[in-house]
């Protein structure tokens, strides 16, 4: 990680900062809060949706590390550090776990040292790179991860920013082609099948924030798992993916769907 942080745009709303605002963080500017509030006016449960996707990430990473024996994680589109980052969840289950974070937001880079507080047995690293450049990501990640052993690729809420579906599928295919047998893909993204207001929220986002975001249906999200074995329960609304036992019967579906697949 370089010590030279690129200039942070204070006057242009950014994805990581808006989500940080919804999650109750402090790393955002007035322009981010303004867009966040405008979207909340349309979708009052947006903050709850943000927290639900964070819980999906935590459950998926824990399942991969604790139940499926994964010890290496490549988290692309990291976002700003918050409680229970990927390495913290993974290393609670397996202290020797290794995690590589990837993002290209200057503010995330500025805070990336908070993501490098690994357990003594494990290791974390941060790459300043763009999802559209999978070759650079894979080359940089290989300095920390052993791609001859299972790696879990995490694409949490980022593929919607690749607005061309064919391009997004091509990027995912290139990344998953580098995974060995026994590797995993875990992802979630926003959909348009539960709440009609999500389309209006997306319009507000795309008119004000960067980068733009494309909503997709669950079938399109399943398309990202082509060639992989989808684990039960498949691609479902995030709160419905391995929910805590205490919440069963009280869960409401949201327009954020996710799943986990294994490479044969």
C-alpha angles and dihedrals in degrees: 000000000000123000090220107091116200118240114282116228106228094178100051119071112238132202099236093049095047091050089047088055092051090048091054097254129143102227102099141092133228092265090056093048091048093056091041091054093045090055091045088056088060097036110025091183094058092107089052089050090052091053091045091056090049089053089050090055091050094049093046094049092045091049091049094048102034102034106023100037098238113161101174129063133184107196111190117188093026100176124200118328114265137156116313100016117188096267092049093052093043095045093049086062096034116014091196093060118128122214131189116195121202128192138136101207110116092219091052088051090051090055097037095107087073086064093054098067095112128175113262091252097046137050139225132194137179128218124195097214143126125248088229089067103061093162092061091046094051093046092050094043091052089068088069106020129060107225090195087072128057116289126186113219113208120200102172115179094330107100092074087068088066091073096186106079096206091051091049091051091048092053092048091048091052092049095046091046087065092055116096123231107290093035121129141218119208121181147151132188141171118279137192104223108087110043123027089208090071090076091056090047090053090051090053090048094050093046093053115016138060136267104026121241133218121207116222136189123244092256090059090050089052087055089068088065095059109144092018131099109245111223119225131305089028123212106344140149106295097246089055095056106101093324120197110270092240091061099049110120094024100064121118121203117241134192093262112093127185146166147171127237134188126220109232 
